[in-house]
Amino acid sequence: MKVLLFGNVGSGKTTLISKLKEIFSFEVIAIDDYRRKYGDGTKEGEILAKKNFLQSIILHKNQFIECIGVGQLADDLYELLSHTDEKIVCLTIIVPKEVCKTRLESRVWDIPFPEPLEKVFILLKKTELRIEDGLIEEKWKKLKNVALIFRNNTLPCDSDMIVEEVSMIINESLEDYEHMLKSEVQSYYGNEYLTYQKQIIEKNDSFLQDRLMISKFIKGLNVTGNVVDIGSGNCQWFQLFEPNIHQYFAIEVNTQALSVAPRNKKVIAINRDIFDPTFKTEEIIRGKIDLVFFSFFLSHFSDASIQVVFEKLPKVASLLIIDSHWGDKHELKYQTKNLRDVKREISPQKHINLPKRFFEYSDIESLVTSFGYSITKFESGNYWFVCLAKR
């Protein structure tokens, strides 16, 4: 995760980072620190400072990054971070140039900068105009993984309010990331699958971005009543439904997965094989089913096998489906999206094989239509999609 702090010289970026650093153990990458370390007041020293500043930015690492946010260095920073899918919070501090000038006049100027302080005051006006012209927003809004924030930092109380707001955003992302690392483990393959999941999530935050997309999708539905989760695993998505629903029926054949499911009065764990001919859902789930939920279930079976599952379910008004999307990233890796064994690397010497297929919109639309449903809402990310289908 990256938290970018942009703003004019003297806008209070360093103070904000100091306060955030007390809360989060992110690495701080600040251009003035690199000027002090590598600069000598010459243009050559400035070039060296900027080069080392950029080289210290490591993708998929938690870092606070501080610079003005406009100019060539900002352009180079954008080019670097445009190649990552990790979460980026872009905070721009707005402070009138007169206030910045007053702050600079009372500060000991110890930064090896190739221009005297008098010319820095001229830079204040140019920077203010660039920010007012929307150059920061115009550039960074192109990236879908960026949260743009513009806040005033003129009054003494402003910085505390900014720190509180940014902290909430960081915590939300970090909590979801930690939850994902823990709850994505289905235990079907024991500790081997656990290792695989942790490695792939830590290497590529785009999985986290997809999870955040799915979380917002589910929360926005405000599901009520009774939910049946087919192939629930350890009920990793339950917390998104929990506030408004009545009961959450988790049907899962794997005992180990259910053993780590949430201990909640709303969760009814059903340790059965949904494909077992003797298993009839109406015998266990008495009453109305408001929604049937499939999380990475449909992609592991053929249409004929899925037909068996639907025959076991009473006529339900809504289906919610999360599964693997057939996008550019998968097309580059696999020759076909159809059901086959996928070899997944756990370590350089060890692999596991999973039956797997991927869906485009037309595939999932055709599947749910064959069961009498139509898609009413659909959203896809880098690797996963989520959709709501209704009768």
Legacy VTK file of the C-alpha trace (Angstrom):
# vtk DataFile Version 3.0
C-alpha trace
ASCII
DATASET POLYDATA
POINTS 391 float
0.000 0.000 0.000
1.165 3.509 -0.804
0.081 6.763 0.854
1.158 9.756 -1.226
1.359 13.168 0.439
1.386 16.011 -2.071
1.260 19.743 -1.486
3.131 23.008 -1.722
6.416 23.678 0.049
5.492 24.455 3.669
2.004 22.929 3.470
2.698 20.585 6.408
3.359 17.301 4.638
6.257 16.345 6.909
4.215 17.037 10.050
1.367 14.874 8.774
3.727 12.002 7.956
5.249 12.244 11.441
1.797 11.861 12.991
0.834 8.996 10.683
4.161 7.278 11.364
3.231 7.132 15.058
0.203 5.029 14.083
1.469 2.952 11.146
4.885 1.359 10.707
5.123 2.351 7.037
8.484 3.241 5.524
8.820 6.989 4.840
10.127 8.086 1.430
10.420 11.910 1.502
12.240 13.867 -1.195
13.768 16.321 1.309
15.367 13.441 3.204
17.065 12.362 -0.013
18.175 15.929 -0.686
19.819 15.984 2.720
21.495 12.625 2.066
22.539 13.000 -1.574
22.159 16.687 -2.441
24.829 19.345 -2.179
22.993 22.416 -3.430
23.915 21.777 -7.064
21.727 20.612 -9.953
23.770 17.415 -10.123
23.080 16.759 -6.444
19.370 17.350 -7.031
19.357 14.813 -9.866
21.089 12.259 -7.624
18.624 12.870 -4.783
15.621 12.379 -7.071
17.126 9.236 -8.593
17.606 7.611 -5.174
14.153 8.792 -4.071
12.524 6.914 -6.958
14.721 3.835 -6.528
13.608 3.566 -2.880
9.968 3.130 -3.857
9.248 -0.592 -3.755
6.037 -1.960 -5.226
3.753 -3.913 -2.881
5.398 -2.464 0.214
3.702 -0.183 2.756
5.219 3.270 2.238
4.451 6.943 2.909
5.732 8.964 -0.069
6.152 12.732 0.187
6.852 15.273 -2.542
5.196 18.354 -4.076
3.125 16.294 -6.507
3.637 18.384 -9.649
6.617 18.649 -11.956
8.993 16.100 -13.472
9.554 14.166 -10.230
5.789 13.738 -9.827
5.537 12.565 -13.432
8.262 9.970 -12.825
6.501 8.843 -9.637
3.223 8.428 -11.528
4.914 6.379 -14.247
6.425 4.096 -11.584
3.197 3.537 -9.640
1.024 3.159 -12.724
2.414 -0.385 -12.969
1.117 -1.556 -9.578
-2.345 -2.761 -8.567
-1.811 -2.103 -4.870
-3.979 0.358 -2.972
-2.827 3.984 -3.317
-4.139 6.857 -1.202
-3.275 10.174 -2.850
-3.641 13.004 -0.311
-3.112 16.558 -1.556
-2.698 19.254 1.113
-4.233 22.625 0.217
-2.689 25.658 1.942
-2.618 29.272 0.616
0.863 30.291 -0.581
0.915 33.189 1.889
0.546 30.749 4.794
3.244 28.495 3.320
5.580 31.495 2.986
5.033 32.490 6.618
5.822 28.953 7.754
8.997 28.814 5.648
10.233 32.155 7.001
10.084 30.783 10.550
11.823 27.525 9.601
15.529 26.752 9.610
16.212 26.028 5.909
18.591 23.062 6.052
17.691 21.380 2.747
20.418 21.285 0.037
18.317 22.756 -2.767
19.814 24.146 -5.994
17.871 27.402 -5.572
18.020 30.025 -2.774
15.062 30.511 -0.439
14.022 33.617 -2.378
13.413 31.503 -5.484
11.577 28.925 -3.401
9.030 31.664 -2.637
8.550 32.076 -6.402
8.068 28.303 -6.632
5.232 28.581 -4.112
3.078 30.558 -6.562
3.810 28.256 -9.506
3.012 25.169 -7.453
-0.228 26.656 -6.120
-1.387 27.447 -9.663
-0.568 23.918 -10.859
-2.533 22.349 -8.023
-5.458 24.757 -8.583
-5.442 23.836 -12.282
-6.191 20.243 -11.269
-2.978 18.688 -12.598
-2.743 16.213 -9.717
-6.358 15.072 -10.033
-6.175 14.888 -13.829
-3.200 12.541 -13.660
-3.961 10.220 -10.730
-7.681 9.722 -11.357
-6.711 7.624 -14.380
-5.676 4.803 -12.041
-8.615 2.816 -10.649
-6.685 1.724 -7.534
-6.189 5.324 -6.317
-8.273 7.106 -3.679
-7.965 10.880 -4.236
-8.273 13.195 -1.222
-7.887 16.994 -1.175
-7.867 18.630 2.265
-7.141 22.067 3.695
-4.338 22.219 6.264
-4.350 25.892 7.264
-5.583 25.776 10.863
-3.796 23.913 13.700
-6.750 21.531 14.105
-6.774 20.581 10.402
-3.823 18.198 10.614
-5.453 16.066 13.329
-8.639 15.773 11.280
-6.649 14.774 8.187
-4.673 12.157 10.130
-7.908 10.694 11.529
-9.515 10.457 8.084
-6.462 8.944 6.384
-5.994 6.509 9.283
-9.539 5.207 8.783
-8.855 4.587 5.088
-5.554 2.840 5.819
-7.079 0.717 8.577
-9.958 -0.366 6.349
-7.547 -1.572 3.685
-5.111 -3.196 6.103
-7.874 -4.946 8.058
-9.333 -6.297 4.857
-5.897 -7.439 3.739
-5.214 -9.213 7.029
-8.695 -10.742 6.975
-8.067 -11.972 3.454
-4.781 -13.607 4.409
-6.514 -15.455 7.223
-9.900 -16.239 5.761
-9.021 -17.135 2.179
-7.661 -20.421 3.523
-10.209 -23.102 2.670
-8.073 -25.946 4.094
-9.011 -28.350 1.287
-5.329 -29.023 0.772
-4.150 -28.421 4.317
-1.237 -26.135 4.973
-0.130 -26.373 1.349
-3.108 -24.320 0.157
-2.589 -21.893 3.026
0.982 -21.305 1.845
-0.159 -20.835 -1.733
-2.813 -18.279 -0.812
-0.490 -16.189 1.325
2.194 -16.130 -1.335
-0.102 -15.097 -4.154
-1.878 -12.367 -2.169
1.338 -10.876 -0.852
2.849 -10.851 -4.345
-0.107 -9.210 -6.063
-2.403 -6.760 -4.340
-4.843 -6.870 -7.259
-6.498 -9.762 -5.448
-7.088 -7.408 -2.541
-8.537 -4.794 -4.886
-10.962 -7.393 -6.235
-11.974 -8.332 -2.708
-12.676 -4.699 -1.851
-14.800 -4.432 -5.015
-16.762 -7.532 -4.012
-17.161 -6.305 -0.430
-18.702 -3.032 -1.597
-20.978 -4.931 -4.007
-22.341 -7.245 -1.278
-22.704 -4.515 1.335
-24.626 -2.436 -1.179
-27.232 -5.181 -1.629
-28.358 -5.012 2.040
-29.335 -8.698 1.978
-31.991 -9.750 4.515
-33.661 -13.024 5.449
-32.047 -16.460 5.028
-28.881 -17.016 2.995
-27.615 -20.428 1.838
-23.875 -20.556 1.097
-23.104 -23.543 -1.175
-19.554 -24.810 -0.682
-19.024 -22.255 2.055
-15.502 -23.265 3.090
-14.822 -21.380 6.303
-17.532 -18.746 5.582
-15.034 -16.075 4.659
-17.745 -13.742 3.306
-20.202 -14.121 6.183
-19.244 -10.843 7.861
-20.479 -8.909 4.812
-23.991 -10.374 5.171
-24.164 -10.557 8.969
-25.712 -7.166 9.919
-29.149 -7.655 8.287
-29.711 -11.368 7.649
-31.675 -13.826 9.775
-29.775 -17.113 9.241
-26.689 -18.100 7.252
-26.747 -21.781 6.208
-23.194 -22.907 5.379
-23.148 -26.150 3.380
-19.637 -27.572 3.241
-18.300 -31.121 2.896
-14.903 -30.285 4.393
-14.973 -30.652 8.182
-11.695 -28.820 8.707
-12.939 -25.789 6.804
-16.138 -25.595 8.855
-14.174 -25.970 12.088
-12.727 -22.493 11.603
-15.999 -20.881 10.472
-17.296 -17.949 12.568
-18.861 -18.879 15.908
-22.039 -16.897 15.436
-25.659 -17.617 16.328
-26.686 -16.765 12.779
-24.381 -19.372 11.199
-25.870 -22.846 10.748
-23.043 -25.167 9.715
-24.154 -28.129 7.592
-21.335 -30.617 7.114
-22.721 -32.450 4.070
-21.825 -33.119 0.458
-24.207 -31.122 -1.731
-23.823 -33.818 -4.433
-24.910 -36.629 -2.084
-28.148 -38.109 -3.584
-29.581 -38.557 -0.086
-29.058 -34.922 0.859
-32.162 -32.776 0.413
-31.821 -29.139 1.426
-35.478 -28.714 2.385
-35.058 -31.330 5.110
-32.483 -29.156 6.878
-33.336 -25.648 5.781
-36.932 -25.230 6.849
-38.563 -22.029 5.732
-37.989 -19.477 2.999
-34.568 -19.139 1.338
-34.050 -15.543 0.233
-30.691 -15.893 -1.475
-28.342 -18.685 -2.568
-24.681 -17.770 -2.559
-21.959 -19.440 -4.655
-18.414 -18.362 -3.837
-15.797 -19.893 -6.184
-17.962 -23.007 -6.435
-19.370 -23.036 -9.958
-15.951 -22.832 -11.607
-14.879 -26.203 -10.198
-17.721 -28.178 -11.809
-19.297 -28.836 -15.185
-22.733 -27.490 -16.098
-24.166 -30.996 -15.644
-22.854 -31.177 -12.071
-24.204 -27.716 -11.296
-27.590 -28.853 -12.627
-27.639 -31.489 -9.858
-27.102 -28.756 -7.256
-29.928 -26.606 -8.588
-32.298 -29.548 -8.595
-31.729 -29.829 -4.849
-32.687 -26.212 -4.228
-36.226 -24.885 -4.006
-37.108 -21.999 -6.268
-35.122 -19.108 -4.838
-35.631 -15.494 -5.859
-31.967 -14.463 -5.981
-28.529 -15.895 -6.681
-25.268 -14.208 -5.729
-22.170 -15.519 -7.509
-18.482 -14.786 -6.982
-16.022 -16.541 -9.242
-13.011 -16.301 -11.533
-13.194 -13.884 -14.439
-11.699 -14.765 -17.835
-9.725 -11.584 -18.454
-6.461 -10.584 -20.073
-4.385 -11.776 -17.119
-5.828 -15.289 -17.337
-5.729 -15.415 -21.129
-1.989 -14.838 -21.027
-1.500 -17.721 -18.600
-3.972 -20.347 -19.811
-4.830 -21.587 -23.289
-8.459 -22.295 -22.479
-11.036 -21.094 -19.985
-12.852 -24.444 -19.982
-12.820 -26.939 -17.115
-9.461 -28.636 -16.686
-6.836 -29.284 -14.037
-4.919 -26.126 -13.204
-1.401 -26.607 -11.877
-0.773 -24.103 -9.097
2.690 -23.540 -7.742
3.015 -23.599 -3.978
6.784 -23.433 -3.965
9.472 -23.905 -6.643
9.410 -27.657 -5.974
5.752 -28.234 -5.130
2.426 -27.878 -6.941
-1.240 -28.726 -6.477
-3.815 -29.478 -9.185
-7.334 -28.058 -9.078
-10.214 -28.571 -11.535
-10.948 -25.046 -12.731
-12.675 -22.982 -15.391
-13.230 -19.284 -15.932
-16.261 -17.207 -16.915
-16.879 -14.301 -19.215
-20.112 -12.372 -18.790
-21.780 -14.326 -21.600
-20.830 -17.648 -19.971
-22.312 -16.857 -16.585
-25.355 -15.246 -18.233
-26.001 -18.405 -20.251
-25.611 -20.587 -17.162
-28.013 -18.695 -14.903
-30.504 -18.228 -17.753
-30.685 -22.005 -18.162
-31.884 -22.188 -14.554
-34.531 -19.491 -14.993
-32.578 -16.451 -13.777
-31.335 -13.234 -15.351
-28.397 -11.090 -14.260
-29.464 -7.769 -12.743
-26.085 -6.545 -11.517
-22.561 -7.494 -12.564
-19.073 -6.218 -11.766
-15.653 -7.634 -12.598
-12.159 -6.878 -11.361
-8.670 -8.026 -12.266
-9.282 -11.704 -11.556
-12.779 -12.113 -10.061
-16.340 -11.097 -10.804
-19.478 -10.791 -8.690
-23.041 -10.813 -9.961
-26.628 -10.841 -8.728
-29.200 -12.883 -10.664
-32.951 -12.909 -10.061
-35.962 -14.817 -11.337
LINES 1 392
391 0 1 2 3 4 5 6 7 8 9 10 11 12 13 14 15 16 17 18 19 20 21 22 23 24 25 26 27 28 29 30 31 32 33 34 35 36 37 38 39 40 41 42 43 44 45 46 47 48 49 50 51 52 53 54 55 56 57 58 59 60 61 62 63 64 65 66 67 68 69 70 71 72 73 74 75 76 77 78 79 80 81 82 83 84 85 86 87 88 89 90 91 92 93 94 95 96 97 98 99 100 101 102 103 104 105 106 107 108 109 110 111 112 113 114 115 116 117 118 119 120 121 122 123 124 125 126 127 128 129 130 131 132 133 134 135 136 137 138 139 140 141 142 143 144 145 146 147 148 149 150 151 152 153 154 155 156 157 158 159 160 161 162 163 164 165 166 167 168 169 170 171 172 173 174 175 176 177 178 179 180 181 182 183 184 185 186 187 188 189 190 191 192 193 194 195 196 197 198 199 200 201 202 203 204 205 206 207 208 209 210 211 212 213 214 215 216 217 218 219 220 221 222 223 224 225 226 227 228 229 230 231 232 233 234 235 236 237 238 239 240 241 242 243 244 245 246 247 248 249 250 251 252 253 254 255 256 257 258 259 260 261 262 263 264 265 266 267 268 269 270 271 272 273 274 275 276 277 278 279 280 281 282 283 284 285 286 287 288 289 290 291 292 293 294 295 296 297 298 299 300 301 302 303 304 305 306 307 308 309 310 311 312 313 314 315 316 317 318 319 320 321 322 323 324 325 326 327 328 329 330 331 332 333 334 335 336 337 338 339 340 341 342 343 344 345 346 347 348 349 350 351 352 353 354 355 356 357 358 359 360 361 362 363 364 365 366 367 368 369 370 371 372 373 374 375 376 377 378 379 380 381 382 383 384 385 386 387 388 389 390
